[in-house]
């Protein structure tokens, strides 16, 4: 299991413990097949709405609150597409955070004024 997967699962559990639901967006999934099949699959996914750089988790709270979370392990940083997506979402007035551990959840919710 990838380190970010372990972190993401702990983050989801912490959001749940604090009364928030989360949904994973599997943009980083590994595609099957040879190079040609993977390219076809990726083109199809993009046509269906896949957006490179979209955050890993959508966080849902009461009163229509929706937040976006990118999960990163210590020492890793956002890719250019992730920074572009962050700017786009924040420009629309959406909440966005990069979390590296479940300990970051409460601080993020407080920053978003959700606690």
MODELLER restraints for C-alpha pairs under 7 A, 6 or more apart:
rsr = mdl.restraints
at = mdl.atoms
rsr.add(forms.Gaussian(group=physical.xy_distance, feature=features.Distance(at['CA:3:A'], at['CA:73:A']), mean=6.88, stdev=0.5))
rsr.add(forms.Gaussian(group=physical.xy_distance, feature=features.Distance(at['CA:4:A'], at['CA:71:A']), mean=6.68, stdev=0.5))
rsr.add(forms.Gaussian(group=physical.xy_distance, feature=features.Distance(at['CA:4:A'], at['CA:72:A']), mean=6.14, stdev=0.5))
rsr.add(forms.Gaussian(group=physical.xy_distance, feature=features.Distance(at['CA:4:A'], at['CA:73:A']), mean=5.66, stdev=0.5))
rsr.add(forms.Gaussian(group=physical.xy_distance, feature=features.Distance(at['CA:7:A'], at['CA:101:A']), mean=5.86, stdev=0.5))
rsr.add(forms.Gaussian(group=physical.xy_distance, feature=features.Distance(at['CA:8:A'], at['CA:71:A']), mean=6.23, stdev=0.5))
rsr.add(forms.Gaussian(group=physical.xy_distance, feature=features.Distance(at['CA:10:A'], at['CA:102:A']), mean=5.60, stdev=0.5))
rsr.add(forms.Gaussian(group=physical.xy_distance, feature=features.Distance(at['CA:11:A'], at['CA:101:A']), mean=6.42, stdev=0.5))
rsr.add(forms.Gaussian(group=physical.xy_distance, feature=features.Distance(at['CA:11:A'], at['CA:102:A']), mean=4.34, stdev=0.5))
rsr.add(forms.Gaussian(group=physical.xy_distance, feature=features.Distance(at['CA:11:A'], at['CA:105:A']), mean=6.73, stdev=0.5))
rsr.add(forms.Gaussian(group=physical.xy_distance, feature=features.Distance(at['CA:12:A'], at['CA:22:A']), mean=6.31, stdev=0.5))
rsr.add(forms.Gaussian(group=physical.xy_distance, feature=features.Distance(at['CA:14:A'], at['CA:102:A']), mean=6.08, stdev=0.5))
rsr.add(forms.Gaussian(group=physical.xy_distance, feature=features.Distance(at['CA:14:A'], at['CA:105:A']), mean=6.76, stdev=0.5))
rsr.add(forms.Gaussian(group=physical.xy_distance, feature=features.Distance(at['CA:15:A'], at['CA:21:A']), mean=6.60, stdev=0.5))
rsr.add(forms.Gaussian(group=physical.xy_distance, feature=features.Distance(at['CA:15:A'], at['CA:105:A']), mean=6.68, stdev=0.5))
rsr.add(forms.Gaussian(group=physical.xy_distance, feature=features.Distance(at['CA:20:A'], at['CA:59:A']), mean=6.69, stdev=0.5))
rsr.add(forms.Gaussian(group=physical.xy_distance, feature=features.Distance(at['CA:20:A'], at['CA:60:A']), mean=5.78, stdev=0.5))
rsr.add(forms.Gaussian(group=physical.xy_distance, feature=features.Distance(at['CA:20:A'], at['CA:61:A']), mean=5.30, stdev=0.5))
rsr.add(forms.Gaussian(group=physical.xy_distance, feature=features.Distance(at['CA:21:A'], at['CA:59:A']), mean=5.80, stdev=0.5))
rsr.add(forms.Gaussian(group=physical.xy_distance, feature=features.Distance(at['CA:21:A'], at['CA:60:A']), mean=5.15, stdev=0.5))
rsr.add(forms.Gaussian(group=physical.xy_distance, feature=features.Distance(at['CA:21:A'], at['CA:61:A']), mean=6.79, stdev=0.5))
rsr.add(forms.Gaussian(group=physical.xy_distance, feature=features.Distance(at['CA:22:A'], at['CA:57:A']), mean=6.23, stdev=0.5))
rsr.add(forms.Gaussian(group=physical.xy_distance, feature=features.Distance(at['CA:22:A'], at['CA:58:A']), mean=5.44, stdev=0.5))
rsr.add(forms.Gaussian(group=physical.xy_distance, feature=features.Distance(at['CA:22:A'], at['CA:59:A']), mean=4.46, stdev=0.5))
rsr.add(forms.Gaussian(group=physical.xy_distance, feature=features.Distance(at['CA:22:A'], at['CA:60:A']), mean=6.06, stdev=0.5))
rsr.add(forms.Gaussian(group=physical.xy_distance, feature=features.Distance(at['CA:23:A'], at['CA:57:A']), mean=5.44, stdev=0.5))
rsr.add(forms.Gaussian(group=physical.xy_distance, feature=features.Distance(at['CA:23:A'], at['CA:58:A']), mean=5.16, stdev=0.5))
rsr.add(forms.Gaussian(group=physical.xy_distance, feature=features.Distance(at['CA:23:A'], at['CA:59:A']), mean=6.67, stdev=0.5))
rsr.add(forms.Gaussian(group=physical.xy_distance, feature=features.Distance(at['CA:24:A'], at['CA:56:A']), mean=5.64, stdev=0.5))
rsr.add(forms.Gaussian(group=physical.xy_distance, feature=features.Distance(at['CA:24:A'], at['CA:57:A']), mean=4.59, stdev=0.5))
rsr.add(forms.Gaussian(group=physical.xy_distance, feature=features.Distance(at['CA:24:A'], at['CA:58:A']), mean=6.54, stdev=0.5))
rsr.add(forms.Gaussian(group=physical.xy_distance, feature=features.Distance(at['CA:25:A'], at['CA:56:A']), mean=5.16, stdev=0.5))
rsr.add(forms.Gaussian(group=physical.xy_distance, feature=features.Distance(at['CA:25:A'], at['CA:57:A']), mean=5.87, stdev=0.5))
rsr.add(forms.Gaussian(group=physical.xy_distance, feature=features.Distance(at['CA:26:A'], at['CA:56:A']), mean=6.82, stdev=0.5))
rsr.add(forms.Gaussian(group=physical.xy_distance, feature=features.Distance(at['CA:27:A'], at['CA:50:A']), mean=6.99, stdev=0.5))
rsr.add(forms.Gaussian(group=physical.xy_distance, feature=features.Distance(at['CA:27:A'], at['CA:52:A']), mean=6.89, stdev=0.5))
rsr.add(forms.Gaussian(group=physical.xy_distance, feature=features.Distance(at['CA:31:A'], at['CA:38:A']), mean=5.78, stdev=0.5))
rsr.add(forms.Gaussian(group=physical.xy_distance, feature=features.Distance(at['CA:32:A'], at['CA:38:A']), mean=6.30, stdev=0.5))
rsr.add(forms.Gaussian(group=physical.xy_distance, feature=features.Distance(at['CA:52:A'], at['CA:81:A']), mean=6.18, stdev=0.5))
rsr.add(forms.Gaussian(group=physical.xy_distance, feature=features.Distance(at['CA:53:A'], at['CA:81:A']), mean=4.53, stdev=0.5))
rsr.add(forms.Gaussian(group=physical.xy_distance, feature=features.Distance(at['CA:53:A'], at['CA:82:A']), mean=3.88, stdev=0.5))
rsr.add(forms.Gaussian(group=physical.xy_distance, feature=features.Distance(at['CA:53:A'], at['CA:85:A']), mean=5.85, stdev=0.5))
rsr.add(forms.Gaussian(group=physical.xy_distance, feature=features.Distance(at['CA:54:A'], at['CA:82:A']), mean=6.25, stdev=0.5))
rsr.add(forms.Gaussian(group=physical.xy_distance, feature=features.Distance(at['CA:54:A'], at['CA:85:A']), mean=5.98, stdev=0.5))
rsr.add(forms.Gaussian(group=physical.xy_distance, feature=features.Distance(at['CA:55:A'], at['CA:68:A']), mean=6.04, stdev=0.5))
rsr.add(forms.Gaussian(group=physical.xy_distance, feature=features.Distance(at['CA:55:A'], at['CA:69:A']), mean=5.52, stdev=0.5))
rsr.add(forms.Gaussian(group=physical.xy_distance, feature=features.Distance(at['CA:55:A'], at['CA:70:A']), mean=4.66, stdev=0.5))
rsr.add(forms.Gaussian(group=physical.xy_distance, feature=features.Distance(at['CA:56:A'], at['CA:69:A']), mean=5.99, stdev=0.5))
rsr.add(forms.Gaussian(group=physical.xy_distance, feature=features.Distance(at['CA:56:A'], at['CA:70:A']), mean=5.06, stdev=0.5))
rsr.add(forms.Gaussian(group=physical.xy_distance, feature=features.Distance(at['CA:56:A'], at['CA:71:A']), mean=6.32, stdev=0.5))
rsr.add(forms.Gaussian(group=physical.xy_distance, feature=features.Distance(at['CA:57:A'], at['CA:68:A']), mean=5.85, stdev=0.5))
rsr.add(forms.Gaussian(group=physical.xy_distance, feature=features.Distance(at['CA:57:A'], at['CA:69:A']), mean=5.02, stdev=0.5))
rsr.add(forms.Gaussian(group=physical.xy_distance, feature=features.Distance(at['CA:57:A'], at['CA:70:A']), mean=6.56, stdev=0.5))
rsr.add(forms.Gaussian(group=physical.xy_distance, feature=features.Distance(at['CA:58:A'], at['CA:66:A']), mean=6.76, stdev=0.5))
rsr.add(forms.Gaussian(group=physical.xy_distance, feature=features.Distance(at['CA:58:A'], at['CA:67:A']), mean=5.75, stdev=0.5))
rsr.add(forms.Gaussian(group=physical.xy_distance, feature=features.Distance(at['CA:58:A'], at['CA:68:A']), mean=4.84, stdev=0.5))
rsr.add(forms.Gaussian(group=physical.xy_distance, feature=features.Distance(at['CA:58:A'], at['CA:69:A']), mean=6.41, stdev=0.5))
rsr.add(forms.Gaussian(group=physical.xy_distance, feature=features.Distance(at['CA:59:A'], at['CA:66:A']), mean=5.46, stdev=0.5))
rsr.add(forms.Gaussian(group=physical.xy_distance, feature=features.Distance(at['CA:59:A'], at['CA:67:A']), mean=4.79, stdev=0.5))
rsr.add(forms.Gaussian(group=physical.xy_distance, feature=features.Distance(at['CA:59:A'], at['CA:68:A']), mean=6.08, stdev=0.5))
rsr.add(forms.Gaussian(group=physical.xy_distance, feature=features.Distance(at['CA:60:A'], at['CA:66:A']), mean=4.79, stdev=0.5))
rsr.add(forms.Gaussian(group=physical.xy_distance, feature=features.Distance(at['CA:60:A'], at['CA:67:A']), mean=6.59, stdev=0.5))
rsr.add(forms.Gaussian(group=physical.xy_distance, feature=features.Distance(at['CA:67:A'], at['CA:94:A']), mean=6.50, stdev=0.5))
rsr.add(forms.Gaussian(group=physical.xy_distance, feature=features.Distance(at['CA:67:A'], at['CA:95:A']), mean=4.70, stdev=0.5))
rsr.add(forms.Gaussian(group=physical.xy_distance, feature=features.Distance(at['CA:67:A'], at['CA:96:A']), mean=5.85, stdev=0.5))
rsr.add(forms.Gaussian(group=physical.xy_distance, feature=features.Distance(at['CA:68:A'], at['CA:95:A']), mean=6.00, stdev=0.5))
rsr.add(forms.Gaussian(group=physical.xy_distance, feature=features.Distance(at['CA:68:A'], at['CA:96:A']), mean=4.62, stdev=0.5))
rsr.add(forms.Gaussian(group=physical.xy_distance, feature=features.Distance(at['CA:68:A'], at['CA:97:A']), mean=6.44, stdev=0.5))
rsr.add(forms.Gaussian(group=physical.xy_distance, feature=features.Distance(at['CA:69:A'], at['CA:96:A']), mean=5.75, stdev=0.5))
rsr.add(forms.Gaussian(group=physical.xy_distance, feature=features.Distance(at['CA:69:A'], at['CA:97:A']), mean=5.01, stdev=0.5))
rsr.add(forms.Gaussian(group=physical.xy_distance, feature=features.Distance(at['CA:69:A'], at['CA:98:A']), mean=5.71, stdev=0.5))
rsr.add(forms.Gaussian(group=physical.xy_distance, feature=features.Distance(at['CA:69:A'], at['CA:99:A']), mean=6.76, stdev=0.5))
rsr.add(forms.Gaussian(group=physical.xy_distance, feature=features.Distance(at['CA:70:A'], at['CA:97:A']), mean=6.32, stdev=0.5))
rsr.add(forms.Gaussian(group=physical.xy_distance, feature=features.Distance(at['CA:70:A'], at['CA:98:A']), mean=4.70, stdev=0.5))
rsr.add(forms.Gaussian(group=physical.xy_distance, feature=features.Distance(at['CA:70:A'], at['CA:99:A']), mean=6.26, stdev=0.5))
rsr.add(forms.Gaussian(group=physical.xy_distance, feature=features.Distance(at['CA:71:A'], at['CA:98:A']), mean=5.85, stdev=0.5))
rsr.add(forms.Gaussian(group=physical.xy_distance, feature=features.Distance(at['CA:71:A'], at['CA:99:A']), mean=5.12, stdev=0.5))
rsr.add(forms.Gaussian(group=physical.xy_distance, feature=features.Distance(at['CA:71:A'], at['CA:100:A']), mean=5.95, stdev=0.5))
rsr.add(forms.Gaussian(group=physical.xy_distance, feature=features.Distance(at['CA:72:A'], at['CA:98:A']), mean=6.86, stdev=0.5))
rsr.add(forms.Gaussian(group=physical.xy_distance, feature=features.Distance(at['CA:72:A'], at['CA:99:A']), mean=6.22, stdev=0.5))
rsr.add(forms.Gaussian(group=physical.xy_distance, feature=features.Distance(at['CA:72:A'], at['CA:100:A']), mean=5.10, stdev=0.5))
rsr.add(forms.Gaussian(group=physical.xy_distance, feature=features.Distance(at['CA:73:A'], at['CA:100:A']), mean=5.25, stdev=0.5))
rsr.add(forms.Gaussian(group=physical.xy_distance, feature=features.Distance(at['CA:74:A'], at['CA:100:A']), mean=6.16, stdev=0.5))
rsr.add(forms.Gaussian(group=physical.xy_distance, feature=features.Distance(at['CA:86:A'], at['CA:96:A']), mean=6.69, stdev=0.5))
rsr.add(forms.Gaussian(group=physical.xy_distance, feature=features.Distance(at['CA:90:A'], at['CA:96:A']), mean=6.71, stdev=0.5))
rsr.add(forms.Gaussian(group=physical.xy_distance, feature=features.Distance(at['CA:95:A'], at['CA:112:A']), mean=6.83, stdev=0.5))
rsr.add(forms.Gaussian(group=physical.xy_distance, feature=features.Distance(at['CA:109:A'], at['CA:115:A']), mean=5.85, stdev=0.5))
